[in-house]
Amino acid sequence: MKLNAREALSYFAKPDRGKAGVLLYGPDTMRIALRRQEIIENLIGKQGEEEMRLSRISGAELRKDKTLLLDAIREQGFFPGPRVAFVEDATDTISEVVKDALFDWREGDAQVVVTAGQLKASSKLRKLFEGHPSAYAIAIYADPPSRAEIEETLSKAGLKDISREAMTDIEALARVLDPGDFRQTLEKLALYKIGDSTPVSSEDVQNCAPATTEAEVDDLLNVVAEGKQQELGPLMLKLGGQGIDPVALSIFTMRHFRTLHAAASDPGGAGAGIARARPPIFGPRRDRMTRQASAWGMYKLEMALGILTDTDLTLRSASKAPTMAVMERALLRLTMLAQRR
């Protein structure tokens, strides 16, 4: 039987122990691995593997020895409780072996969990599970998680009281992080909120989200975008002392001002433009960049991008000018431009 997305969510949370098994397939191995772990844990519990109630078989092993799966299904463990026979990296070459095991399955046998890569509609393995009266086939796609999946992950992490702004940030994170990193971020957020009864805020999400740039570079970019000329020199000395490459600094600055330009050009306004930025911008930084985009305006930001493009070309050319001095001069011009009204 083929399960749709909603049915699959219910199955992941509470697998049917009265069925022979399930096939998970698709292009995203990480998402498949996470769902497979969830199913197996919900079938045999957290101690199931330690109690030897989980048998692992690779597709390659099963091709060489066709009795492995049937033996694993029938085998009685030393510890009581439900059992799982897990076949990973399955292909159509083992479809007949799996077919024999499924049609020979009886209640009380170990349940069969099979994972595979992308399978065509004509795949023998896929057709077997879709057509079997006591088995399920679930496609795992690389699409961003749905709101229901995000809420399920939040619930598992123990996060319930979440502000609307924080949920917006979490949904943005779900679109850009791979599933494993997203789950780890929410677990980190749950630890961060231990002992704190206030709702999860946008700032909390920002504090736990994976960092994208060094904090010192962010400080420098804010100083430049806000025209704080007096603060530029000390920050440049600090970054220079840390050994930052002028070309890398140019790239960071160009990225920042391109984001501001896209936001200022957005028909829905700077706030809507910043909300659409990728990678997503969180919490106070999002509000700050919204103010920067509004203050600069689209046309002045086009001038800034022109300055940065010329600077980048100079840095990458055969010019003998000191590269850090060239970059600092460009940033100084930008701070002066920010002060113009």
Summary of the structure (lengths in Angstrom):
residues: 341
radius of gyration: 27.1
end to end distance: 65.5
largest distance: 79.6
contacts: 1028
relative contact order: 0.09
helix: 59%
strand: 9%
